[in-house]
Amino acid sequence: MKTILDVLKGKLIVSCQALENEPLHSPFIMSRMALAAAQGGAVAIRANSVVDIAAIQASVSLPVIGIIKRDYPDSEVFITATMKEIDELMTLTPEIIALDATARPRPNGETLADLVAQIRARYPSQLLMADIATVAEAKTAQDLGFDCVGTTLHGYTAQTAGQSLPDNDCAFLRDVLAAVTVPVVAEGNVDTPERAARCLALGAHTVVVGGAITRPQQITARFVAAIEA
């Protein structure tokens, strides 16, 4: 019998997210984005917030990687940062929950190990994805029992600022693949079909593409920049 991770192997996940300051911010619009992704051949959706995920689950039968982005005053961690977000997501039981697994200080002084222990105690069968930025964080996530690790935050932390997943023929992805044995999800600035295929060819278990598919203002800006150059 295939597991969810088996279903994702070698395939495309589409991230359907729009924050409050973006023109497509709407559960209905995100549900239509998810439907378009499903019709295009995506095998799963990554989505943010309970309302968006509920709308997506009502529109498509694809598995969902659920997150909640929420700012906390005492921490830079904002992707599913605390047990509060886990409990909210579990009202919808997404197939996978992703959370920030960087080494940065967490809200309320909590440690990542403490949070994972709480999740495992309350929801022992829930699959967890670690959004990491460094190889050391990937190793720690594996040691803590995460079911998969994603390169999601590489380039988005102070330690990795200015770096990008596609740099040097995906050197960071190759380093992560060499460091852990759990499935590795390639995510972050995978902005062309060729780069997505390259990530899989290098050994990524699956690949997540977001802005290049579902954020038209970013896509438009890339065209404008190229024309003006």
Backbone as CSV, one residue per row, in Angstrom:
resi,resn,N_x,N_y,N_z,CA_x,CA_y,CA_z,C_x,C_y,C_z
1,MET,0.845,-1.204,0.000,0.000,0.000,0.000,0.880,1.255,0.000
2,LYS,0.582,2.188,-0.909,1.389,3.391,-1.011,1.117,4.339,0.152
3,THR,2.190,4.920,0.672,2.050,5.973,1.668,1.998,7.318,0.951
4,ILE,1.683,8.364,1.704,1.665,9.704,1.115,3.037,10.057,0.544
5,LEU,4.093,9.725,1.256,5.427,10.032,0.762,5.729,9.266,-0.524
6,ASP,5.211,8.054,-0.649,5.369,7.314,-1.904,4.678,8.047,-3.051
7,VAL,3.498,8.572,-2.789,2.742,9.294,-3.814,3.511,10.518,-4.311
8,LEU,4.238,11.154,-3.410,4.958,12.385,-3.750,6.269,12.133,-4.493
9,LYS,6.786,10.946,-4.428,8.128,10.656,-4.954,8.231,10.950,-6.453
10,GLY,9.184,11.802,-6.786,9.455,12.114,-8.174,8.435,13.020,-8.831
11,LYS,7.576,13.639,-8.031,6.476,14.426,-8.583,6.540,15.889,-8.129
12,LEU,5.571,16.664,-8.630,5.506,18.099,-8.356,4.433,18.429,-7.323
13,ILE,4.819,19.222,-6.329,3.894,19.825,-5.369,3.803,21.310,-5.711
14,VAL,2.612,21.847,-5.715,2.439,23.275,-5.991,2.023,23.995,-4.715
15,SER,2.737,25.054,-4.402,2.424,25.869,-3.232,1.437,26.949,-3.639
16,CYS,0.245,26.913,-3.040,-0.814,27.882,-3.329,-0.980,28.779,-2.117
17,GLN,-0.272,29.895,-2.130,-0.304,30.805,-0.992,-0.364,32.247,-1.484
18,ALA,-1.121,33.066,-0.781,-1.122,34.506,-1.023,-1.333,35.193,0.317
19,LEU,-0.384,36.034,0.691,-0.471,36.731,1.971,-1.421,37.928,1.875
20,GLU,-1.719,38.524,3.015,-2.743,39.560,3.081,-2.431,40.760,2.194
21,ASN,-1.147,41.025,1.936,-0.784,42.178,1.118,-0.690,41.843,-0.366
22,GLU,-1.128,40.647,-0.750,-1.054,40.227,-2.144,-2.439,40.217,-2.772
23,PRO,-2.525,40.510,-4.069,-3.836,40.674,-4.710,-4.679,39.401,-4.771
24,LEU,-4.064,38.224,-4.695,-4.823,36.980,-4.782,-5.179,36.398,-3.411
25,HIS,-5.004,37.188,-2.366,-5.308,36.701,-1.013,-6.796,36.411,-0.887
26,SER,-7.157,35.138,-0.876,-8.558,34.725,-0.820,-8.617,33.209,-0.796
27,PRO,-9.350,32.621,0.145,-9.494,31.162,0.146,-10.086,30.636,-1.160
28,PHE,-11.052,31.371,-1.720,-11.653,30.921,-2.971,-10.615,30.903,-4.092
29,ILE,-9.836,31.974,-4.193,-8.832,32.029,-5.262,-7.784,30.947,-5.069
30,MET,-7.366,30.712,-3.840,-6.375,29.661,-3.609,-6.949,28.286,-3.943
31,SER,-8.243,28.095,-3.695,-8.854,26.810,-4.049,-8.871,26.616,-5.557
32,ARG,-9.066,27.697,-6.306,-9.051,27.595,-7.767,-7.627,27.393,-8.283
33,MET,-6.672,28.025,-7.616,-5.273,27.775,-7.953,-4.939,26.295,-7.750
34,ALA,-5.411,25.737,-6.648,-5.157,24.324,-6.366,-5.808,23.440,-7.415
35,LEU,-7.014,23.785,-7.829,-7.691,23.007,-8.868,-6.916,23.074,-10.175
36,ALA,-6.434,24.258,-10.532,-5.636,24.400,-11.745,-4.357,23.568,-11.641
37,ALA,-3.726,23.582,-10.468,-2.507,22.786,-10.267,-2.807,21.300,-10.404
38,ALA,-3.932,20.872,-9.838,-4.318,19.463,-9.944,-4.554,19.073,-11.394
39,GLN,-5.243,19.929,-12.131,-5.508,19.634,-13.535,-4.228,19.622,-14.358
40,GLY,-3.212,20.371,-13.892,-1.927,20.396,-14.579,-1.025,19.219,-14.245
41,GLY,-1.395,18.446,-13.228,-0.625,17.255,-12.903,0.088,17.274,-11.570
42,ALA,-0.099,18.318,-10.770,0.500,18.326,-9.429,-0.085,17.190,-8.601
43,VAL,0.717,16.643,-7.686,0.245,15.525,-6.861,-0.079,15.940,-5.432
44,ALA,0.225,17.179,-5.061,-0.067,17.676,-3.717,-0.027,19.192,-3.734
45,ILE,-0.597,19.783,-2.690,-0.653,21.234,-2.542,-0.046,21.622,-1.201
46,ARG,0.772,22.666,-1.199,1.219,23.267,0.058,0.412,24.539,0.249
47,ALA,-0.175,24.701,1.439,-1.076,25.826,1.644,-0.955,26.374,3.053
48,ASN,-1.316,27.652,3.185,-1.168,28.391,4.435,-2.531,28.838,4.954
49,SER,-2.800,28.546,6.199,-3.968,28.989,6.968,-5.095,27.974,6.905
50,VAL,-5.859,27.943,7.969,-6.981,27.007,8.073,-8.029,27.296,7.005
51,VAL,-8.339,28.577,6.771,-9.396,28.895,5.802,-9.001,28.507,4.390
52,ASP,-7.740,28.748,4.014,-7.288,28.362,2.673,-7.281,26.846,2.515
53,ILE,-6.767,26.147,3.520,-6.686,24.691,3.425,-8.079,24.079,3.341
54,ALA,-9.017,24.590,4.117,-10.382,24.073,4.076,-10.980,24.254,2.685
55,ALA,-10.755,25.415,2.086,-11.288,25.668,0.744,-10.623,24.760,-0.284
56,ILE,-9.334,24.535,-0.134,-8.604,23.668,-1.052,-9.063,22.222,-0.916
57,GLN,-9.221,21.767,0.320,-9.685,20.393,0.539,-11.086,20.170,-0.029
58,ALA,-11.884,21.211,-0.080,-13.222,21.092,-0.640,-13.214,21.090,-2.166
59,SER,-12.095,21.509,-2.745,-12.016,21.651,-4.204,-11.228,20.543,-4.890
60,VAL,-10.236,19.990,-4.195,-9.391,18.954,-4.796,-9.198,17.817,-3.800
61,SER,-8.864,16.659,-4.319,-8.649,15.499,-3.457,-7.173,15.230,-3.208
62,LEU,-6.318,16.160,-3.595,-4.882,15.976,-3.423,-4.482,16.116,-1.962
63,PRO,-3.414,15.419,-1.552,-2.888,15.632,-0.200,-2.384,17.055,-0.022
64,VAL,-2.432,17.514,1.209,-2.055,18.893,1.531,-0.906,18.902,2.527
65,ILE,0.081,19.745,2.235,1.099,20.104,3.226,0.629,21.409,3.849
66,GLY,0.211,21.346,5.100,-0.388,22.503,5.739,0.594,23.276,6.603
67,ILE,0.468,24.590,6.554,1.254,25.466,7.419,0.355,26.603,7.890
68,ILE,0.791,27.262,8.946,0.190,28.537,9.342,1.326,29.520,9.566
69,LYS,1.278,30.618,8.839,2.277,31.669,9.002,1.735,32.702,9.980
70,ARG,2.475,32.899,11.051,2.025,33.842,12.082,3.247,34.489,12.723
71,ASP,3.235,35.806,12.825,4.365,36.530,13.416,4.278,36.528,14.938
72,TYR,5.435,36.359,15.576,5.549,36.449,17.027,6.585,37.519,17.364
73,PRO,6.326,38.353,18.367,7.221,39.481,18.645,8.597,39.077,19.140
74,ASP,8.712,37.875,19.713,9.990,37.484,20.311,10.775,36.489,19.455
75,SER,10.381,36.343,18.187,11.041,35.327,17.368,10.889,35.632,15.882
76,GLU,11.901,35.226,15.094,11.804,35.332,13.638,11.107,34.115,13.033
77,VAL,10.881,33.083,13.846,10.201,31.884,13.372,8.720,32.200,13.173
78,PHE,8.192,31.922,11.968,6.788,32.261,11.722,6.018,31.170,10.972
79,ILE,6.658,30.098,10.554,5.951,29.009,9.882,5.617,27.925,10.910
80,THR,4.340,27.815,11.240,3.861,26.827,12.209,4.784,26.810,13.431
81,ALA,4.804,27.938,14.110,5.832,28.181,15.121,5.582,27.515,16.459
82,THR,4.310,27.280,16.810,3.994,26.775,18.148,2.914,25.691,18.079
83,MET,2.615,25.117,19.222,1.575,24.096,19.299,0.205,24.670,18.957
84,LYS,0.018,25.951,19.154,-1.252,26.599,18.788,-1.548,26.390,17.309
85,GLU,-0.545,26.607,16.463,-0.750,26.426,15.015,-0.967,24.951,14.666
86,ILE,-0.249,24.067,15.348,-0.443,22.626,15.109,-1.882,22.229,15.417
87,ASP,-2.388,22.649,16.567,-3.757,22.306,16.956,-4.769,22.860,15.946
88,GLU,-4.525,24.066,15.465,-5.440,24.655,14.476,-5.415,23.843,13.174
89,LEU,-4.236,23.475,12.726,-4.137,22.689,11.498,-4.781,21.321,11.650
90,MET,-4.667,20.741,12.822,-5.194,19.388,13.027,-6.721,19.345,13.057
91,THR,-7.372,20.501,13.076,-8.826,20.493,12.897,-9.180,20.074,11.475
92,LEU,-8.194,20.124,10.566,-8.396,19.742,9.168,-7.615,18.486,8.790
93,THR,-6.768,18.010,9.685,-5.914,16.832,9.465,-5.256,16.811,8.089
94,PRO,-4.421,17.806,7.779,-3.673,17.742,6.529,-2.737,16.539,6.555
95,GLU,-2.437,16.015,5.389,-1.603,14.812,5.330,-0.222,15.054,5.916
96,ILE,0.327,16.235,5.705,1.641,16.607,6.241,1.525,18.006,6.834
97,ILE,2.186,18.235,7.950,2.325,19.577,8.501,3.801,19.963,8.419
98,ALA,4.056,21.140,7.866,5.426,21.655,7.790,5.616,22.731,8.846
99,LEU,6.808,22.742,9.440,7.113,23.768,10.420,8.566,24.197,10.324
100,ASP,8.806,25.410,10.710,10.166,25.953,10.741,11.011,25.094,11.671
101,ALA,12.068,24.523,11.118,12.985,23.710,11.921,14.386,24.301,11.906
102,THR,14.459,25.620,11.773,15.759,26.280,11.829,16.223,26.371,13.277
103,ALA,17.482,26.765,13.435,18.063,26.858,14.769,17.763,28.191,15.445
104,ARG,16.958,29.015,14.829,16.654,30.324,15.399,15.822,30.191,16.679
105,PRO,15.955,31.149,17.596,15.134,31.124,18.811,13.653,31.108,18.463
106,ARG,12.884,30.288,19.196,11.469,30.118,18.906,10.614,30.957,19.855
107,PRO,9.362,31.161,19.527,8.484,31.931,20.417,8.417,31.331,21.819
108,ASN,8.334,32.200,22.797,8.169,31.817,24.201,9.343,31.000,24.740
109,GLY,10.500,31.066,24.065,11.683,30.346,24.529,11.598,28.845,24.366
110,GLU,10.627,28.368,23.620,10.461,26.923,23.422,11.539,26.395,22.487
111,THR,11.913,25.137,22.660,12.880,24.523,21.749,12.146,23.697,20.705
112,LEU,12.808,23.464,19.585,12.231,22.623,18.545,11.991,21.215,19.067
113,ALA,12.926,20.707,19.841,12.775,19.354,20.404,11.531,19.258,21.278
114,ASP,11.282,20.292,22.087,10.093,20.302,22.941,8.820,20.296,22.106
115,LEU,8.815,21.100,21.046,7.625,21.182,20.202,7.355,19.851,19.502
116,VAL,8.393,19.249,18.953,8.215,17.962,18.278,7.706,16.914,19.261
117,ALA,8.248,16.914,20.466,7.797,15.952,21.480,6.314,16.146,21.793
118,GLN,5.875,17.391,21.895,4.454,17.662,22.144,3.587,17.171,20.991
119,ILE,4.043,17.429,19.762,3.263,17.002,18.597,3.158,15.483,18.563
120,ARG,4.260,14.799,18.794,4.260,13.334,18.747,3.389,12.744,19.850
121,ALA,3.350,13.404,20.992,2.519,12.901,22.086,1.034,13.081,21.784
122,ARG,0.676,14.206,21.179,-0.733,14.511,20.940,-1.253,13.927,19.635
123,TYR,-0.375,13.914,18.617,-0.778,13.439,17.279,0.277,12.466,16.749
124,PRO,0.356,11.291,17.305,1.476,10.387,17.003,1.576,9.929,15.551
125,SER,0.493,9.964,14.811,0.548,9.485,13.431,0.704,10.604,12.396
126,GLN,0.792,11.845,12.844,0.877,12.969,11.922,2.266,13.064,11.290
127,LEU,2.315,13.167,9.961,3.591,13.340,9.266,4.057,14.787,9.402
128,LEU,5.354,14.950,9.650,5.937,16.275,9.864,7.064,16.539,8.871
129,MET,7.037,17.722,8.300,8.088,18.179,7.387,8.855,19.307,8.048
130,ALA,10.172,19.240,8.001,11.031,20.260,8.595,11.477,21.246,7.518
131,ASP,11.106,22.502,7.676,11.602,23.557,6.796,12.936,24.034,7.354
132,ILE,14.014,23.748,6.635,15.352,24.046,7.157,16.089,25.022,6.230
133,ALA,17.197,25.561,6.743,18.008,26.497,5.963,19.451,26.054,5.832
134,THR,19.895,25.133,6.688,21.289,24.684,6.675,21.356,23.166,6.757
135,VAL,22.526,22.641,6.418,22.741,21.195,6.505,22.640,20.732,7.958
136,ALA,23.213,21.504,8.871,23.147,21.130,10.289,21.705,21.033,10.765
137,GLU,20.848,21.942,10.296,19.436,21.902,10.685,18.739,20.676,10.107
138,ALA,19.133,20.279,8.898,18.572,19.062,8.299,18.928,17.839,9.141
139,LYS,20.175,17.772,9.584,20.608,16.651,10.423,19.844,16.633,11.748
140,THR,19.693,17.803,12.358,18.958,17.892,13.617,17.514,17.446,13.435
141,ALA,16.892,17.887,12.342,15.506,17.509,12.063,15.371,15.994,11.933
142,GLN,16.315,15.383,11.235,16.279,13.930,11.105,16.424,13.268,12.474
143,ASP,17.329,13.787,13.286,17.537,13.217,14.628,16.282,13.353,15.495
144,LEU,15.507,14.420,15.268,14.296,14.654,16.064,13.110,13.838,15.556
145,GLY,13.287,13.154,14.433,12.240,12.275,13.952,11.289,12.853,12.919
146,PHE,11.669,13.954,12.289,10.848,14.482,11.200,10.770,13.448,10.081
147,ASP,9.642,13.409,9.394,9.434,12.422,8.336,10.097,12.827,7.026
148,CYS,10.308,14.117,6.826,11.024,14.611,5.648,11.564,15.995,5.960
149,VAL,12.528,16.435,5.183,13.087,17.778,5.362,12.988,18.529,4.041
150,GLY,12.708,19.822,4.141,12.611,20.665,2.966,13.608,21.801,3.026
151,THR,14.142,22.159,1.873,15.137,23.236,1.794,14.464,24.613,1.785
152,THR,13.254,24.683,2.224,12.374,25.834,2.126,12.998,27.157,2.561
153,LEU,13.735,27.157,3.646,14.190,28.407,4.252,15.642,28.757,3.923
154,HIS,16.263,27.987,3.043,17.627,28.310,2.628,17.610,29.641,1.863
155,GLY,18.359,30.611,2.380,18.363,31.941,1.798,17.450,32.920,2.502
156,TYR,16.655,32.415,3.456,15.677,33.263,4.142,15.977,33.448,5.624
157,THR,17.153,33.047,6.053,17.587,33.291,7.424,18.845,34.143,7.382
158,ALA,19.173,34.757,8.515,20.357,35.623,8.558,21.611,34.851,8.168
159,GLN,21.698,33.601,8.586,22.877,32.782,8.313,23.026,32.448,6.838
160,THR,21.908,32.388,6.112,21.953,31.972,4.709,21.539,33.080,3.740
161,ALA,21.435,34.303,4.240,20.983,35.418,3.409,21.844,35.548,2.155
162,GLY,21.198,35.797,1.033,21.912,35.961,-0.230,22.165,34.665,-0.968
163,GLN,21.841,33.545,-0.352,22.030,32.245,-1.004,20.704,31.768,-1.583
164,SER,20.797,30.896,-2.586,19.594,30.403,-3.241,19.778,28.939,-3.589
165,LEU,18.706,28.191,-3.542,18.786,26.758,-3.822,19.426,26.451,-5.174
166,PRO,19.097,27.191,-6.251,19.701,26.843,-7.548,21.195,27.193,-7.681
167,ASP,21.778,27.907,-6.697,23.180,28.318,-6.805,24.100,27.122,-7.018
168,ASN,25.097,27.301,-7.896,26.140,26.293,-8.105,25.551,24.902,-8.358
169,ASP,24.604,24.862,-9.287,23.963,23.596,-9.651,23.405,22.894,-8.422
170,CYS,22.654,23.670,-7.631,21.959,23.123,-6.459,22.926,22.471,-5.470
171,ALA,24.045,23.141,-5.219,25.054,22.576,-4.315,24.482,22.328,-2.919
172,PHE,23.654,23.250,-2.436,23.089,23.058,-1.099,22.194,21.825,-1.057
173,LEU,21.381,21.650,-2.064,20.521,20.467,-2.116,21.359,19.199,-2.096
174,ARG,22.424,19.181,-2.851,23.291,17.993,-2.872,23.918,17.743,-1.510
175,ASP,24.285,18.821,-0.816,24.865,18.665,0.521,23.845,18.073,1.499
176,VAL,22.603,18.546,1.412,21.554,18.012,2.292,21.300,16.539,1.973
177,LEU,21.224,16.212,0.701,20.995,14.833,0.299,22.090,13.906,0.815
178,ALA,23.299,14.412,0.865,24.421,13.603,1.341,24.422,13.461,2.860
179,ALA,23.709,14.366,3.539,23.787,14.422,4.998,22.678,13.647,5.699
180,VAL,21.535,13.425,5.026,20.402,12.780,5.679,19.875,11.635,4.828
181,THR,19.119,10.754,5.475,18.529,9.623,4.761,17.009,9.749,4.627
182,VAL,16.389,10.672,5.360,14.952,10.884,5.200,14.702,11.572,3.856
183,PRO,13.490,11.481,3.313,13.190,12.146,2.049,13.449,13.646,2.125
184,VAL,14.047,14.174,1.057,14.368,15.593,0.986,13.451,16.259,-0.038
185,VAL,12.796,17.320,0.391,11.904,18.082,-0.468,12.647,19.316,-0.960
186,ALA,12.813,19.435,-2.271,13.464,20.614,-2.841,12.448,21.739,-2.936
187,GLU,12.720,22.831,-2.250,11.781,23.958,-2.233,12.557,25.241,-2.032
188,GLY,12.154,26.281,-2.746,12.781,27.584,-2.611,13.445,28.042,-3.894
189,ASN,12.832,28.982,-4.586,13.378,29.547,-5.818,13.551,28.521,-6.940
190,VAL,12.733,27.487,-6.910,12.709,26.554,-8.040,11.762,27.180,-9.054
191,ASP,12.316,28.009,-9.933,11.469,28.905,-10.723,11.358,28.554,-12.200
192,THR,11.900,27.407,-12.603,11.724,26.964,-13.989,11.472,25.460,-13.999
193,PRO,10.813,24.953,-15.038,10.628,23.504,-15.146,11.955,22.757,-15.167
194,GLU,12.951,23.361,-15.796,14.261,22.704,-15.881,14.893,22.563,-14.500
195,ARG,14.754,23.577,-13.662,15.313,23.495,-12.312,14.574,22.463,-11.476
196,ALA,13.259,22.383,-11.655,12.492,21.371,-10.928,12.964,19.974,-11.313
197,ALA,13.136,19.750,-12.607,13.598,18.441,-13.083,15.010,18.149,-12.586
198,ARG,15.842,19.174,-12.528,17.219,18.996,-12.060,17.247,18.580,-10.592
199,CYS,16.406,19.197,-9.770,16.346,18.834,-8.347,16.007,17.355,-8.186
200,LEU,15.052,16.880,-8.963,14.669,15.470,-8.880,15.783,14.570,-9.396
201,ALA,16.444,15.000,-10.453,17.539,14.202,-11.010,18.686,14.058,-10.012
202,LEU,18.877,15.082,-9.179,19.951,15.036,-8.179,19.599,14.135,-6.999
203,GLY,18.326,13.783,-6.874,17.940,12.874,-5.797,16.898,13.388,-4.839
204,ALA,16.379,14.603,-5.082,15.294,15.089,-4.227,14.104,14.146,-4.336
205,HIS,13.430,13.936,-3.229,12.278,13.029,-3.215,11.105,13.618,-3.992
206,THR,10.911,14.919,-3.829,9.853,15.642,-4.522,10.262,17.104,-4.581
207,VAL,9.519,17.905,-5.338,9.879,19.315,-5.486,8.631,20.170,-5.329
208,VAL,8.784,21.287,-4.612,7.705,22.244,-4.419,7.997,23.496,-5.237
209,VAL,7.027,23.910,-6.025,7.122,25.162,-6.779,5.953,26.040,-6.367
210,GLY,6.268,27.281,-6.036,5.229,28.200,-5.599,5.100,29.404,-6.503
211,GLY,5.910,30.433,-6.223,5.777,31.716,-6.909,5.808,31.637,-8.418
212,ALA,6.591,30.733,-8.980,6.711,30.640,-10.434,5.424,30.155,-11.088
213,ILE,4.520,29.593,-10.277,3.249,29.100,-10.804,2.069,29.917,-10.292
214,THR,2.095,30.286,-9.020,0.875,30.807,-8.385,0.956,32.266,-7.936
215,ARG,2.037,32.977,-8.255,2.117,34.380,-7.852,2.331,35.248,-9.094
216,PRO,1.248,35.631,-9.746,1.384,36.336,-11.024,2.109,37.663,-10.931
217,GLN,2.037,38.337,-9.773,2.760,39.605,-9.703,4.267,39.370,-9.763
218,GLN,4.745,38.269,-9.165,6.175,37.947,-9.250,6.564,37.524,-10.664
219,ILE,5.709,36.756,-11.298,5.980,36.329,-12.670,6.039,37.543,-13.598
220,THR,5.086,38.454,-13.440,5.062,39.673,-14.239,6.327,40.492,-14.020
221,ALA,6.735,40.618,-12.765,7.932,41.409,-12.450,9.176,40.834,-13.112
222,ARG,9.257,39.509,-13.210,10.402,38.887,-13.873,10.420,39.242,-15.351
223,PHE,9.269,39.221,-15.985,9.195,39.614,-17.404,9.579,41.068,-17.589
224,VAL,9.042,41.936,-16.724,9.334,43.366,-16.821,10.814,43.633,-16.630
225,ALA,11.422,42.966,-15.638,12.862,43.157,-15.384,13.692,42.748,-16.595
226,ALA,13.317,41.623,-17.206,14.073,41.143,-18.376,13.916,42.099,-19.552
227,ILE,12.703,42.625,-19.734,12.473,43.555,-20.851,13.248,44.845,-20.636
228,GLU,13.197,45.353,-19.405,13.866,46.631,-19.122,15.378,46.498,-19.161
229,ALA,15.882,45.292,-18.926,17.334,45.068,-18.976,17.846,45.082,-20.416
